[in-house]
Amino acid sequence: MDKTVGLRPGDRLQLKKNHPCGNSMFTVIRVGADIKLQCQGCGHVVVLERPVLNARIKKVLDGGE
């Protein structure tokens, strides 16, 4: 099952692994071939390819625009 289908900017994601700052919550900034996420803990922006992100998503939370 592809968890990245239907993602929209503003959605919040909980990933399986924590960011180095210790936070596991991210906000979707841009959706395309790659997906741009912003860490809710430190504000760092991360760009991940869809297959990589699909493997790392633990939970998709509401909050889309």
Secondary structure in CASP SS format (residue, H / E / C, confidence):
PFRMAT SS
TARGET T0000
AUTHOR 0000-0000-0000
METHOD secondary structure of the structure
MODEL  1
M C 1.00
D C 1.00
K C 1.00
T C 1.00
V C 1.00
G C 1.00
L C 1.00
R C 1.00
P C 1.00
G C 1.00
D C 1.00
R E 1.00
L E 1.00
Q E 1.00
L E 1.00
K C 1.00
K C 1.00
N C 1.00
H C 1.00
P C 1.00
C C 1.00
G C 1.00
N C 1.00
S C 1.00
M E 1.00
F E 1.00
T E 1.00
V E 1.00
I E 1.00
R E 1.00
V E 1.00
G C 1.00
A C 1.00
D E 1.00
I E 1.00
K E 1.00
L E 1.00
Q E 1.00
C E 1.00
Q C 1.00
G C 1.00
C C 1.00
G C 1.00
H C 1.00
V E 1.00
V E 1.00
V E 1.00
L E 1.00
E E 1.00
R H 1.00
P H 1.00
V H 1.00
L H 1.00
N H 1.00
A H 1.00
R H 1.00
I E 1.00
K E 1.00
K E 1.00
V E 1.00
L E 1.00
D C 1.00
G C 1.00
G C 1.00
E C 1.00
END
